[in-house]
Amino acid sequence: MAKKIVMSWSKCKIEVGKTGDNDAMATQLSDVGTINDKSTTLATEDGETLTATATGGIVVAEEEGEPVVTITTRVKEMDFDKEKMFTGAEVSSDSNELTVKTNVVSDDFSVKLTPKNVGAIGIKARRTHVSFRPGSSEEEGSYVDLTFKILACADGELYKKFRVTADDWASA
């Protein structure tokens, strides 16, 4: 009997938290917010290739570097507390204003990407570098484009794949 294929598509949630000591997965993860439809991708780009060339242009050796793996998504109307978590922006005492001093994320973050289908494959990365790019348009309103560049941990782990269970969505 053939094993049923469960697709990792459609709705997903992305949870983040600051990476712990010694590249540990964050112990507390929080949802980034409402994700724009069809905006989340996991992509792999070629790493650096080292080539040794002899006289006359003859390639005598070549070595492929580790590919760069990124998760990208667009978050609609991100709340001020989430923006503060990433960039350190200051939220006013009445929570109606946000003072932004930078859009650079200085901490590493753990990421868990969970597709909606039970049995589908999700991704957990203990350590990522986050690019935070806010924007706004008449069509989409306020949004933030997040890119999580997955970084190798000291023990060599890049990321883990996991099978989604009903418990992964229990708190959603």
mmCIF file of the C-alpha atoms, coordinates in Angstrom:
data_MODEL
# 
_entry.id   MODEL 
# 
loop_
_atom_site.group_PDB 
_atom_site.id 
_atom_site.type_symbol 
_atom_site.label_atom_id 
_atom_site.label_alt_id 
_atom_site.label_comp_id 
_atom_site.label_asym_id 
_atom_site.label_entity_id 
_atom_site.label_seq_id 
_atom_site.pdbx_PDB_ins_code 
_atom_site.Cartn_x 
_atom_site.Cartn_y 
_atom_site.Cartn_z 
_atom_site.occupancy 
_atom_site.B_iso_or_equiv 
_atom_site.pdbx_formal_charge 
_atom_site.auth_seq_id 
_atom_site.auth_comp_id 
_atom_site.auth_asym_id 
_atom_site.auth_atom_id 
_atom_site.pdbx_PDB_model_num 
ATOM 1   C CA . MET A 1 1   ? 0.000  0.000  0.000   1.00 0.00 ? 1   MET A CA 1 
ATOM 2   C CA . ALA A 1 2   ? 1.400  3.393  -0.997  1.00 0.00 ? 2   ALA A CA 1 
ATOM 3   C CA . LYS A 1 3   ? 2.037  5.968  1.690   1.00 0.00 ? 3   LYS A CA 1 
ATOM 4   C CA . LYS A 1 4   ? -0.302 8.961  1.511   1.00 0.00 ? 4   LYS A CA 1 
ATOM 5   C CA . ILE A 1 5   ? 1.410  12.180 0.443   1.00 0.00 ? 5   ILE A CA 1 
ATOM 6   C CA . VAL A 1 6   ? 0.517  15.187 2.603   1.00 0.00 ? 6   VAL A CA 1 
ATOM 7   C CA . MET A 1 7   ? 1.316  18.506 0.959   1.00 0.00 ? 7   MET A CA 1 
ATOM 8   C CA . SER A 1 8   ? 2.922  21.445 2.789   1.00 0.00 ? 8   SER A CA 1 
ATOM 9   C CA . TRP A 1 9   ? 0.935  24.184 1.170   1.00 0.00 ? 9   TRP A CA 1 
ATOM 10  C CA . SER A 1 10  ? -1.716 26.806 1.762   1.00 0.00 ? 10  SER A CA 1 
ATOM 11  C CA . LYS A 1 11  ? -1.957 28.340 5.231   1.00 0.00 ? 11  LYS A CA 1 
ATOM 12  C CA . CYS A 1 12  ? 1.085  28.280 7.496   1.00 0.00 ? 12  CYS A CA 1 
ATOM 13  C CA . LYS A 1 13  ? 2.199  29.901 10.710  1.00 0.00 ? 13  LYS A CA 1 
ATOM 14  C CA . ILE A 1 14  ? 5.615  31.194 11.573  1.00 0.00 ? 14  ILE A CA 1 
ATOM 15  C CA . GLU A 1 15  ? 6.788  31.404 15.155  1.00 0.00 ? 15  GLU A CA 1 
ATOM 16  C CA . VAL A 1 16  ? 10.001 33.048 16.342  1.00 0.00 ? 16  VAL A CA 1 
ATOM 17  C CA . GLY A 1 17  ? 12.030 33.636 19.484  1.00 0.00 ? 17  GLY A CA 1 
ATOM 18  C CA . LYS A 1 18  ? 15.534 34.797 20.291  1.00 0.00 ? 18  LYS A CA 1 
ATOM 19  C CA . THR A 1 19  ? 18.073 32.010 19.853  1.00 0.00 ? 19  THR A CA 1 
ATOM 20  C CA . GLY A 1 20  ? 19.291 30.693 23.208  1.00 0.00 ? 20  GLY A CA 1 
ATOM 21  C CA . ASP A 1 21  ? 22.803 30.210 24.525  1.00 0.00 ? 21  ASP A CA 1 
ATOM 22  C CA . ASN A 1 22  ? 25.029 27.853 22.533  1.00 0.00 ? 22  ASN A CA 1 
ATOM 23  C CA . ASP A 1 23  ? 22.669 28.125 19.525  1.00 0.00 ? 23  ASP A CA 1 
ATOM 24  C CA . ALA A 1 24  ? 19.781 26.513 21.432  1.00 0.00 ? 24  ALA A CA 1 
ATOM 25  C CA . MET A 1 25  ? 16.270 26.632 19.955  1.00 0.00 ? 25  MET A CA 1 
ATOM 26  C CA . ALA A 1 26  ? 14.302 29.452 21.589  1.00 0.00 ? 26  ALA A CA 1 
ATOM 27  C CA . THR A 1 27  ? 12.349 28.140 24.577  1.00 0.00 ? 27  THR A CA 1 
ATOM 28  C CA . GLN A 1 28  ? 9.465  30.515 23.932  1.00 0.00 ? 28  GLN A CA 1 
ATOM 29  C CA . LEU A 1 29  ? 8.145  31.062 20.428  1.00 0.00 ? 29  LEU A CA 1 
ATOM 30  C CA . SER A 1 30  ? 5.576  33.667 19.423  1.00 0.00 ? 30  SER A CA 1 
ATOM 31  C CA . ASP A 1 31  ? 3.564  33.939 16.225  1.00 0.00 ? 31  ASP A CA 1 
ATOM 32  C CA . VAL A 1 32  ? 4.780  36.709 13.865  1.00 0.00 ? 32  VAL A CA 1 
ATOM 33  C CA . GLY A 1 33  ? 1.185  37.659 13.017  1.00 0.00 ? 33  GLY A CA 1 
ATOM 34  C CA . THR A 1 34  ? -1.095 37.471 9.999   1.00 0.00 ? 34  THR A CA 1 
ATOM 35  C CA . ILE A 1 35  ? 0.813  36.170 7.001   1.00 0.00 ? 35  ILE A CA 1 
ATOM 36  C CA . ASN A 1 36  ? -0.037 37.483 3.540   1.00 0.00 ? 36  ASN A CA 1 
ATOM 37  C CA . ASP A 1 37  ? -1.590 34.843 1.288   1.00 0.00 ? 37  ASP A CA 1 
ATOM 38  C CA . LYS A 1 38  ? 0.955  32.889 -0.783  1.00 0.00 ? 38  LYS A CA 1 
ATOM 39  C CA . SER A 1 39  ? 3.904  34.954 0.463   1.00 0.00 ? 39  SER A CA 1 
ATOM 40  C CA . THR A 1 40  ? 5.895  32.330 2.372   1.00 0.00 ? 40  THR A CA 1 
ATOM 41  C CA . THR A 1 41  ? 8.703  30.411 0.699   1.00 0.00 ? 41  THR A CA 1 
ATOM 42  C CA . LEU A 1 42  ? 11.646 28.236 1.638   1.00 0.00 ? 42  LEU A CA 1 
ATOM 43  C CA . ALA A 1 43  ? 14.351 28.761 -0.963  1.00 0.00 ? 43  ALA A CA 1 
ATOM 44  C CA . THR A 1 44  ? 17.853 27.457 -1.486  1.00 0.00 ? 44  THR A CA 1 
ATOM 45  C CA . GLU A 1 45  ? 20.472 29.388 -3.449  1.00 0.00 ? 45  GLU A CA 1 
ATOM 46  C CA . ASP A 1 46  ? 23.819 28.068 -4.589  1.00 0.00 ? 46  ASP A CA 1 
ATOM 47  C CA . GLY A 1 47  ? 26.664 28.649 -2.175  1.00 0.00 ? 47  GLY A CA 1 
ATOM 48  C CA . GLU A 1 48  ? 30.057 29.924 -3.173  1.00 0.00 ? 48  GLU A CA 1 
ATOM 49  C CA . THR A 1 49  ? 31.920 27.678 -5.619  1.00 0.00 ? 49  THR A CA 1 
ATOM 50  C CA . LEU A 1 50  ? 35.688 27.484 -5.335  1.00 0.00 ? 50  LEU A CA 1 
ATOM 51  C CA . THR A 1 51  ? 37.482 26.705 -8.575  1.00 0.00 ? 51  THR A CA 1 
ATOM 52  C CA . ALA A 1 52  ? 41.180 25.950 -9.126  1.00 0.00 ? 52  ALA A CA 1 
ATOM 53  C CA . THR A 1 53  ? 42.303 26.837 -12.636 1.00 0.00 ? 53  THR A CA 1 
ATOM 54  C CA . ALA A 1 54  ? 45.631 25.872 -14.202 1.00 0.00 ? 54  ALA A CA 1 
ATOM 55  C CA . THR A 1 55  ? 47.430 27.791 -16.888 1.00 0.00 ? 55  THR A CA 1 
ATOM 56  C CA . GLY A 1 56  ? 45.458 27.901 -20.112 1.00 0.00 ? 56  GLY A CA 1 
ATOM 57  C CA . GLY A 1 57  ? 42.163 28.125 -18.199 1.00 0.00 ? 57  GLY A CA 1 
ATOM 58  C CA . ILE A 1 58  ? 41.898 24.415 -17.459 1.00 0.00 ? 58  ILE A CA 1 
ATOM 59  C CA . VAL A 1 59  ? 39.769 23.685 -14.389 1.00 0.00 ? 59  VAL A CA 1 
ATOM 60  C CA . VAL A 1 60  ? 41.659 21.186 -12.240 1.00 0.00 ? 60  VAL A CA 1 
ATOM 61  C CA . ALA A 1 61  ? 39.413 21.171 -9.152  1.00 0.00 ? 61  ALA A CA 1 
ATOM 62  C CA . GLU A 1 62  ? 36.096 22.531 -8.034  1.00 0.00 ? 62  GLU A CA 1 
ATOM 63  C CA . GLU A 1 63  ? 34.313 22.540 -4.698  1.00 0.00 ? 63  GLU A CA 1 
ATOM 64  C CA . GLU A 1 64  ? 30.733 23.620 -4.066  1.00 0.00 ? 64  GLU A CA 1 
ATOM 65  C CA . GLY A 1 65  ? 30.071 25.543 -0.853  1.00 0.00 ? 65  GLY A CA 1 
ATOM 66  C CA . GLU A 1 66  ? 27.032 25.021 1.376   1.00 0.00 ? 66  GLU A CA 1 
ATOM 67  C CA . PRO A 1 67  ? 23.883 26.469 -0.235  1.00 0.00 ? 67  PRO A CA 1 
ATOM 68  C CA . VAL A 1 68  ? 22.174 29.447 1.422   1.00 0.00 ? 68  VAL A CA 1 
ATOM 69  C CA . VAL A 1 69  ? 18.710 28.554 2.777   1.00 0.00 ? 69  VAL A CA 1 
ATOM 70  C CA . THR A 1 70  ? 16.132 31.278 3.468   1.00 0.00 ? 70  THR A CA 1 
ATOM 71  C CA . ILE A 1 71  ? 12.533 31.496 4.618   1.00 0.00 ? 71  ILE A CA 1 
ATOM 72  C CA . THR A 1 72  ? 10.697 34.618 3.420   1.00 0.00 ? 72  THR A CA 1 
ATOM 73  C CA . THR A 1 73  ? 7.239  35.871 4.287   1.00 0.00 ? 73  THR A CA 1 
ATOM 74  C CA . ARG A 1 74  ? 5.116  39.023 4.368   1.00 0.00 ? 74  ARG A CA 1 
ATOM 75  C CA . VAL A 1 75  ? 3.338  39.892 7.631   1.00 0.00 ? 75  VAL A CA 1 
ATOM 76  C CA . LYS A 1 76  ? 0.244  42.113 7.413   1.00 0.00 ? 76  LYS A CA 1 
ATOM 77  C CA . GLU A 1 77  ? -0.200 44.949 9.910   1.00 0.00 ? 77  GLU A CA 1 
ATOM 78  C CA . MET A 1 78  ? 2.506  43.707 12.326  1.00 0.00 ? 78  MET A CA 1 
ATOM 79  C CA . ASP A 1 79  ? 1.754  44.838 15.868  1.00 0.00 ? 79  ASP A CA 1 
ATOM 80  C CA . PHE A 1 80  ? 4.108  47.219 17.672  1.00 0.00 ? 80  PHE A CA 1 
ATOM 81  C CA . ASP A 1 81  ? 5.231  44.641 20.246  1.00 0.00 ? 81  ASP A CA 1 
ATOM 82  C CA . LYS A 1 82  ? 6.415  42.255 17.506  1.00 0.00 ? 82  LYS A CA 1 
ATOM 83  C CA . GLU A 1 83  ? 8.312  45.056 15.785  1.00 0.00 ? 83  GLU A CA 1 
ATOM 84  C CA . LYS A 1 84  ? 9.884  45.944 19.139  1.00 0.00 ? 84  LYS A CA 1 
ATOM 85  C CA . MET A 1 85  ? 10.966 42.305 19.566  1.00 0.00 ? 85  MET A CA 1 
ATOM 86  C CA . PHE A 1 86  ? 12.833 42.374 16.243  1.00 0.00 ? 86  PHE A CA 1 
ATOM 87  C CA . THR A 1 87  ? 14.273 45.909 16.076  1.00 0.00 ? 87  THR A CA 1 
ATOM 88  C CA . GLY A 1 88  ? 14.146 47.263 19.626  1.00 0.00 ? 88  GLY A CA 1 
ATOM 89  C CA . ALA A 1 89  ? 11.726 50.046 18.610  1.00 0.00 ? 89  ALA A CA 1 
ATOM 90  C CA . GLU A 1 90  ? 10.090 51.891 21.522  1.00 0.00 ? 90  GLU A CA 1 
ATOM 91  C CA . VAL A 1 91  ? 6.354  51.532 22.158  1.00 0.00 ? 91  VAL A CA 1 
ATOM 92  C CA . SER A 1 92  ? 4.618  54.494 23.856  1.00 0.00 ? 92  SER A CA 1 
ATOM 93  C CA . SER A 1 93  ? 2.976  53.965 27.253  1.00 0.00 ? 93  SER A CA 1 
ATOM 94  C CA . ASP A 1 94  ? -0.491 54.041 25.648  1.00 0.00 ? 94  ASP A CA 1 
ATOM 95  C CA . SER A 1 95  ? 0.690  51.632 22.878  1.00 0.00 ? 95  SER A CA 1 
ATOM 96  C CA . ASN A 1 96  ? -0.450 54.066 20.155  1.00 0.00 ? 96  ASN A CA 1 
ATOM 97  C CA . GLU A 1 97  ? 2.981  55.143 18.872  1.00 0.00 ? 97  GLU A CA 1 
ATOM 98  C CA . LEU A 1 98  ? 6.150  53.351 17.882  1.00 0.00 ? 98  LEU A CA 1 
ATOM 99  C CA . THR A 1 99  ? 9.490  55.145 17.761  1.00 0.00 ? 99  THR A CA 1 
ATOM 100 C CA . VAL A 1 100 ? 11.698 53.429 15.179  1.00 0.00 ? 100 VAL A CA 1 
ATOM 101 C CA . LYS A 1 101 ? 15.436 54.034 15.367  1.00 0.00 ? 101 LYS A CA 1 
ATOM 102 C CA . THR A 1 102 ? 16.561 51.192 13.093  1.00 0.00 ? 102 THR A CA 1 
ATOM 103 C CA . ASN A 1 103 ? 15.227 48.384 10.940  1.00 0.00 ? 103 ASN A CA 1 
ATOM 104 C CA . VAL A 1 104 ? 18.322 46.279 11.575  1.00 0.00 ? 104 VAL A CA 1 
ATOM 105 C CA . VAL A 1 105 ? 17.785 43.108 13.598  1.00 0.00 ? 105 VAL A CA 1 
ATOM 106 C CA . SER A 1 106 ? 20.872 42.536 15.743  1.00 0.00 ? 106 SER A CA 1 
ATOM 107 C CA . ASP A 1 107 ? 19.905 39.262 17.489  1.00 0.00 ? 107 ASP A CA 1 
ATOM 108 C CA . ASP A 1 108 ? 19.705 35.768 16.016  1.00 0.00 ? 108 ASP A CA 1 
ATOM 109 C CA . PHE A 1 109 ? 16.225 34.207 16.037  1.00 0.00 ? 109 PHE A CA 1 
ATOM 110 C CA . SER A 1 110 ? 14.927 30.652 16.069  1.00 0.00 ? 110 SER A CA 1 
ATOM 111 C CA . VAL A 1 111 ? 12.135 29.974 13.565  1.00 0.00 ? 111 VAL A CA 1 
ATOM 112 C CA . LYS A 1 112 ? 9.423  27.326 13.320  1.00 0.00 ? 112 LYS A CA 1 
ATOM 113 C CA . LEU A 1 113 ? 7.415  27.209 10.087  1.00 0.00 ? 113 LEU A CA 1 
ATOM 114 C CA . THR A 1 114 ? 4.304  25.030 10.436  1.00 0.00 ? 114 THR A CA 1 
ATOM 115 C CA . PRO A 1 115 ? 2.098  24.213 7.414   1.00 0.00 ? 115 PRO A CA 1 
ATOM 116 C CA . LYS A 1 116 ? -1.618 23.699 8.138   1.00 0.00 ? 116 LYS A CA 1 
ATOM 117 C CA . ASN A 1 117 ? -1.919 20.078 7.034   1.00 0.00 ? 117 ASN A CA 1 
ATOM 118 C CA . VAL A 1 118 ? -1.327 17.430 9.711   1.00 0.00 ? 118 VAL A CA 1 
ATOM 119 C CA . GLY A 1 119 ? 1.380  15.110 8.397   1.00 0.00 ? 119 GLY A CA 1 
ATOM 120 C CA . ALA A 1 120 ? 2.957  17.810 6.201   1.00 0.00 ? 120 ALA A CA 1 
ATOM 121 C CA . ILE A 1 121 ? 6.618  18.722 6.618   1.00 0.00 ? 121 ILE A CA 1 
ATOM 122 C CA . GLY A 1 122 ? 7.540  21.826 8.614   1.00 0.00 ? 122 GLY A CA 1 
ATOM 123 C CA . ILE A 1 123 ? 10.901 23.452 9.303   1.00 0.00 ? 123 ILE A CA 1 
ATOM 124 C CA . LYS A 1 124 ? 12.645 24.343 12.586  1.00 0.00 ? 124 LYS A CA 1 
ATOM 125 C CA . ALA A 1 125 ? 15.801 26.444 12.484  1.00 0.00 ? 125 ALA A CA 1 
ATOM 126 C CA . ARG A 1 126 ? 17.585 27.149 15.763  1.00 0.00 ? 126 ARG A CA 1 
ATOM 127 C CA . ARG A 1 127 ? 19.591 30.102 14.447  1.00 0.00 ? 127 ARG A CA 1 
ATOM 128 C CA . THR A 1 128 ? 18.739 32.597 11.705  1.00 0.00 ? 128 THR A CA 1 
ATOM 129 C CA . HIS A 1 129 ? 19.716 36.099 10.692  1.00 0.00 ? 129 HIS A CA 1 
ATOM 130 C CA . VAL A 1 130 ? 16.588 38.224 10.165  1.00 0.00 ? 130 VAL A CA 1 
ATOM 131 C CA . SER A 1 131 ? 16.134 40.943 7.540   1.00 0.00 ? 131 SER A CA 1 
ATOM 132 C CA . PHE A 1 132 ? 13.258 43.261 8.491   1.00 0.00 ? 132 PHE A CA 1 
ATOM 133 C CA . ARG A 1 133 ? 11.812 45.373 5.650   1.00 0.00 ? 133 ARG A CA 1 
ATOM 134 C CA . PRO A 1 134 ? 8.668  47.405 6.473   1.00 0.00 ? 134 PRO A CA 1 
ATOM 135 C CA . GLY A 1 135 ? 6.459  48.820 3.747   1.00 0.00 ? 135 GLY A CA 1 
ATOM 136 C CA . SER A 1 136 ? 2.997  50.121 2.985   1.00 0.00 ? 136 SER A CA 1 
ATOM 137 C CA . SER A 1 137 ? 0.758  50.390 -0.044  1.00 0.00 ? 137 SER A CA 1 
ATOM 138 C CA . GLU A 1 138 ? -2.833 51.318 -0.831  1.00 0.00 ? 138 GLU A CA 1 
ATOM 139 C CA . GLU A 1 139 ? -3.435 47.760 -2.010  1.00 0.00 ? 139 GLU A CA 1 
ATOM 140 C CA . GLU A 1 140 ? -1.892 45.894 0.953   1.00 0.00 ? 140 GLU A CA 1 
ATOM 141 C CA . GLY A 1 141 ? -1.816 48.393 3.821   1.00 0.00 ? 141 GLY A CA 1 
ATOM 142 C CA . SER A 1 142 ? 1.082  48.188 6.261   1.00 0.00 ? 142 SER A CA 1 
ATOM 143 C CA . TYR A 1 143 ? 3.323  45.122 6.036   1.00 0.00 ? 143 TYR A CA 1 
ATOM 144 C CA . VAL A 1 144 ? 6.750  43.795 6.940   1.00 0.00 ? 144 VAL A CA 1 
ATOM 145 C CA . ASP A 1 145 ? 8.779  41.520 4.689   1.00 0.00 ? 145 ASP A CA 1 
ATOM 146 C CA . LEU A 1 146 ? 10.792 39.116 6.839   1.00 0.00 ? 146 LEU A CA 1 
ATOM 147 C CA . THR A 1 147 ? 13.666 37.037 5.508   1.00 0.00 ? 147 THR A CA 1 
ATOM 148 C CA . PHE A 1 148 ? 15.203 34.421 7.777   1.00 0.00 ? 148 PHE A CA 1 
ATOM 149 C CA . LYS A 1 149 ? 18.638 33.352 6.529   1.00 0.00 ? 149 LYS A CA 1 
ATOM 150 C CA . ILE A 1 150 ? 19.322 29.997 8.161   1.00 0.00 ? 150 ILE A CA 1 
ATOM 151 C CA . LEU A 1 151 ? 22.756 29.863 9.801   1.00 0.00 ? 151 LEU A CA 1 
ATOM 152 C CA . ALA A 1 152 ? 24.708 26.742 10.732  1.00 0.00 ? 152 ALA A CA 1 
ATOM 153 C CA . CYS A 1 153 ? 24.922 26.109 14.462  1.00 0.00 ? 153 CYS A CA 1 
ATOM 154 C CA . ALA A 1 154 ? 28.191 25.346 16.251  1.00 0.00 ? 154 ALA A CA 1 
ATOM 155 C CA . ASP A 1 155 ? 27.318 21.613 16.213  1.00 0.00 ? 155 ASP A CA 1 
ATOM 156 C CA . GLY A 1 156 ? 26.819 21.731 12.426  1.00 0.00 ? 156 GLY A CA 1 
ATOM 157 C CA . GLU A 1 157 ? 23.009 21.612 12.399  1.00 0.00 ? 157 GLU A CA 1 
ATOM 158 C CA . LEU A 1 158 ? 21.401 23.789 9.744   1.00 0.00 ? 158 LEU A CA 1 
ATOM 159 C CA . TYR A 1 159 ? 17.714 22.998 10.333  1.00 0.00 ? 159 TYR A CA 1 
ATOM 160 C CA . LYS A 1 160 ? 15.308 20.171 11.134  1.00 0.00 ? 160 LYS A CA 1 
ATOM 161 C CA . LYS A 1 161 ? 12.283 18.984 9.225   1.00 0.00 ? 161 LYS A CA 1 
ATOM 162 C CA . PHE A 1 162 ? 9.307  17.716 11.230  1.00 0.00 ? 162 PHE A CA 1 
ATOM 163 C CA . ARG A 1 163 ? 5.927  16.156 10.555  1.00 0.00 ? 163 ARG A CA 1 
ATOM 164 C CA . VAL A 1 164 ? 3.090  18.445 11.620  1.00 0.00 ? 164 VAL A CA 1 
ATOM 165 C CA . THR A 1 165 ? 0.776  17.074 14.321  1.00 0.00 ? 165 THR A CA 1 
ATOM 166 C CA . ALA A 1 166 ? -2.565 18.407 15.543  1.00 0.00 ? 166 ALA A CA 1 
ATOM 167 C CA . ASP A 1 167 ? -0.739 19.688 18.653  1.00 0.00 ? 167 ASP A CA 1 
ATOM 168 C CA . ASP A 1 168 ? 1.286  22.073 16.454  1.00 0.00 ? 168 ASP A CA 1 
ATOM 169 C CA . TRP A 1 169 ? -1.977 23.932 15.727  1.00 0.00 ? 169 TRP A CA 1 
ATOM 170 C CA . ALA A 1 170 ? -3.639 23.471 19.138  1.00 0.00 ? 170 ALA A CA 1 
ATOM 171 C CA . SER A 1 171 ? -2.751 26.996 20.293  1.00 0.00 ? 171 SER A CA 1 
ATOM 172 C CA . ALA A 1 172 ? -3.459 28.681 16.947  1.00 0.00 ? 172 ALA A CA 1 
# 
